[in-house]
Amino acid sequence: MNIFKKILLFLMSANYASTFIQNGWAKFDADGFWSSAFIERWGYGLYFMYFIGVLEFLGGIGILIPKANKYAAFTLATVMLGAMITRIVFGTSMTDVIWIAFTMVTLLYISLVYGMDSEFKRLSDRVGKKG
C-alpha cells in the first residue's frame, strides 16, 4: 500500500473514530436526543440504544487499533446498515439515508483494505470443508 493510501485511510479512520466515539457516548444519555429517537420515534428499547452506543463507542476506538481496525470498521458498517434501514422504514429525509449509506460503504471499504476480505475467505474455506 502506498503512502498516500495509508495516510488517506488513517485520516478517514480518525474521522470515523471521532464521530463514532462521540455519537456512541451520546447514546448513554437516557434523556437526550437519541433516547427520544430510539424509543418514541422508532420503537426500540433503551437497552438497544445502549447496545448500539457500546458498538459505536468501541468501534470508534477499535478503528484506530491496527489488529482490530478491520473488525471495527465492519461492525460499524453493519450498525450503519441498521441505521439506514431504520431511517427508510420510519421515514426520514433522503439526505440522511444517502449520508448513512455513504458512511456504510466507506466503512466497508476501510474494512476490506485493512484485510476483512481475507477473513471472509478464511470463513468461506472453513464452511466449505464442513459441507
Secondary structure by P-SEA (a helix, b strand, c coil): ccaaaaaaaaaaaaaaaaaaaaaaaaaaccccaaaaaacccccccaaaaaaaaaaaaaaaaaaaccccaaaaaaaaaaaaaaaaaaaaaacccaaaaaaaaaaaaaaaaaaaaacaaaaaaaaaaaaaaac
